[in-house]
Amino acid sequence: MPSIAQNGSRNTTQSRKQKPVLKFSNQPRSAADVIARREIIKRQRESLPIASVKERLVQEVKNHDILIIVGETGSGKTTQLPQFLFNAGFCPDGKVIGITQPRRVAAVTVAKRVAEECGVELGQKVGYSIRFDDNTSSSTRIKYMTDGLLLREALLDPYLSRYSVIIVDEAHERTVHTDVLLGLLKNVQRARVKSVNDHVIVNNKKASNSITNENGKGAECTTLLKQCQRKFPPLKLIIMSASLDARLFSEYFGGARAVHVEGRQHHVDVFYTLHAETDYVDAALITIFQIHLEEGPGDILVFLTGQEEIEGVERLVQEQLQKLPEERKKLLTVPIFSSLPSEKQMRVFMPAPAGYRKVILATNIAETSVTIPGIKFVIDPGFVKARSYDPVKGMESLIIIPTSKAQALQRSGRAGREGPGKCFRLYPESEFEKLEDSTKPEIKRCNLSNVILQLKALGIDDIIGFDFLEKPSRAAIQKSLEQLFLLGALTDDCKLSDPVGHQMARLPLDPIYSKALILASQFNCLEEMLIAVSMLSVESIFYNPREKSAEAKTAKKCFASPDGDHLTLINVYRAADELLQKRRMELSTEKNEKNIKGKNEKIVRKWCKENFINSRSLKHACDIHRLFTPFVPPFFLFSLRLFYFLVGFIYKF
Ligand SMILES: Nc1ncnc2c1ncn2[C@@H]1O[C@H](COP(=O)(O)OP(=O)(O)OP(=O)(O)O)[C@@H](O)[C@H]1O
């Protein structure tokens, strides 16, 4: 390992220089540029491994209602297959091909790419739909979305009748939503076939009667049958990933056919450390600078476990950069994690300024499906933050655990999307061999209250009998049922209660928070509860750096409430709000909204820094607070609107 980070002290002062910024090019492209870009994309698509098996894949989908497709990362599954199917006529009568992704950022960026490949405006033929952001229209035929969103659609349309094909992408991730979705899609397939069969029986009876009665009736029945078949054609279901256990999925779907797409577009060299690293953050830092100083051009993607770790590494990179000669300082850090507002997440997809190398510090949000242009190097310390559930205590927590082999494969797959790449795994090869093959399904390590609420809302009352790909433990199901019962979401006979259970199922929140909001309106503290729930829904509000721990504790005391942490969080939110209200008065003569926003952002960031508050988390909490409002049950929406009107409570950092 090189010396720079090992020898360097971490306590150097930060540069006062402005950080270079990432900018979208908003220059209109000339017609020649557009034609050249189209030509490049056309060639890229033709060279993808999946392109050579296009006809075969289309035929497989025609022949089988359920198909499992396994293909190398970057082989073209996510972007190409939906286009092949669309062109082969899989969208008759305005039907839609739906592709689910476990993560929002993947749904958005892949849809953008496919719209560009098709030469259409995003939201027309190709669109995406994620919670709080629907970019589709009546002409959308290829729709990327999160698996959670499709589950919510099923609440409104149990036949998912708009879809002719549903592709469950990145199924190896085994999120709770994916697992529930698979069981549900199995039911939808059966229900559609049954619905058509029922019509066949009814119509056959009518038709045989009509031969002896009126001839015209027979034709009418045939037309009705055709209409029914058009409304409910068999649902084609495709399960895809680069790293799924095909046998498990095939057995679950009654021996479904699995096909493998051979070939990888670009080679990725994988390197391991000789010995186990005692501090993977330090090892990651060393590797970043090793690449920066010794390798050719290309951006770096580093996988870390969470926001705090990412922000810590960001600071360390800045500190180390100060020790380099001017011409070597052109390294730009860009973070991405789930609680980062989406416009900030999108910064990782922007090119670095000329001469700079971009280093993206990411959680596993960037692990699957996404293509980040420019990435040539991946650094994988081999850890991930995952949910863990203790059914005895009923407690859920986040713990840092080693990744699975499947995750390691996905991570290395992020290099080599535009050309050959390199992946540095920060552990010895012998450790890789010890990793689990696949990630433990989330459904086996989380509180199931939300899932149960959703299933009940879908009319599935027998949770233990539900056809899960892998059943969660009986103890976990029972504990969650108990919890829902205590929250008043279930009746004595275990049905969804009316109205509380139904209201809770509608809110996209943890059931405890949903119930808290419902009760808050009765206790006249809805305003406080909305703030508390928003603040509890983000990563830690308080920032506690190791080297300034005493100062951070003193700062926290200013907000502390003797009545508990929730009120402490409300105090923080209100103090920030007060600051903004004051600023708004001071800036009352300023007309330009953009200027006001910019100035406010700066002030809040400064205030956060002084008070050891995590400004990103606070901003995210404010965003959530704003977004929750439409989901609050209608019976107290009025009071909420009135509240907004009276106090003029408008948050805009
Ligand atoms: N936004 C993008 N910008 C540039 N190239 C892209 C983009 N999205 C996809 N590509 C190109 O298309 C290729 C195929 O991507 P696609 O996501 O379809 O592969 P995949 O087989 O689904 O991979 P994975 O299993 O990793 O999700 C990528 O390797 C890359 O070359």
The ligand as a MOL file (V3000), in Angstrom:
LIG
                    3D

  0  0  0     0  0            999 V3000
M  V30 BEGIN CTAB
M  V30 COUNTS 31 33 0 0 0
M  V30 BEGIN ATOM
M  V30 1 N -26.9460 5.6800 -18.1780 0
M  V30 2 C -26.0760 5.0660 -18.9910 0
M  V30 3 N -25.0620 5.7440 -19.5680 0
M  V30 4 C -24.1770 5.1310 -20.3700 0
M  V30 5 N -24.2250 3.8190 -20.6780 0
M  V30 6 C -25.2100 3.1020 -20.1470 0
M  V30 7 C -26.1860 3.6710 -19.2660 0
M  V30 8 N -27.0360 2.7020 -18.9000 0
M  V30 9 C -26.6060 1.5790 -19.5000 0
M  V30 10 N -25.5260 1.8130 -20.2510 0
M  V30 11 C -24.7580 0.8390 -21.0510 0
M  V30 12 O -25.5750 -0.2920 -21.2650 0
M  V30 13 C -24.9460 -1.4550 -20.7290 0
M  V30 14 C -26.0200 -2.4000 -20.2590 0
M  V30 15 O -26.6770 -1.8830 -19.1260 0
M  V30 16 P -27.8460 -2.6840 -18.4280 0
M  V30 17 O -28.2200 -1.9300 -17.2150 0
M  V30 18 O -28.9080 -2.9800 -19.4050 0
M  V30 19 O -27.1080 -4.0530 -18.0550 0
M  V30 20 P -27.5780 -5.2080 -17.0760 0
M  V30 21 O -27.2760 -6.4890 -17.7490 0
M  V30 22 O -28.9720 -4.9880 -16.6580 0
M  V30 23 O -26.5960 -5.0000 -15.8570 0
M  V30 24 P -26.8390 -5.1600 -14.2830 0
M  V30 25 O -27.0850 -6.6050 -14.0260 0
M  V30 26 O -25.5650 -4.6980 -13.7140 0
M  V30 27 O -27.9790 -4.3010 -13.9290 0
M  V30 28 C -24.0110 -0.9180 -19.6530 0
M  V30 29 O -22.9480 -1.7840 -19.4130 0
M  V30 30 C -23.5320 0.3720 -20.2760 0
M  V30 31 O -22.5230 0.1110 -21.2210 0
M  V30 END ATOM
M  V30 BEGIN BOND
M  V30 1 1 1 2
M  V30 2 1 2 3
M  V30 3 2 2 7
M  V30 4 2 3 4
M  V30 5 1 4 5
M  V30 6 2 5 6
M  V30 7 1 6 7
M  V30 8 1 6 10
M  V30 9 1 7 8
M  V30 10 2 8 9
M  V30 11 1 9 10
M  V30 12 1 10 11
M  V30 13 1 11 12
M  V30 14 1 11 30
M  V30 15 1 12 13
M  V30 16 1 13 14
M  V30 17 1 13 28
M  V30 18 1 14 15
M  V30 19 1 15 16
M  V30 20 2 16 17
M  V30 21 1 16 18
M  V30 22 1 16 19
M  V30 23 1 19 20
M  V30 24 2 20 21
M  V30 25 1 20 22
M  V30 26 1 20 23
M  V30 27 1 23 24
M  V30 28 2 24 25
M  V30 29 1 24 26
M  V30 30 1 24 27
M  V30 31 1 28 29
M  V30 32 1 28 30
M  V30 33 1 30 31
M  V30 END BOND
M  V30 END CTAB
M  END
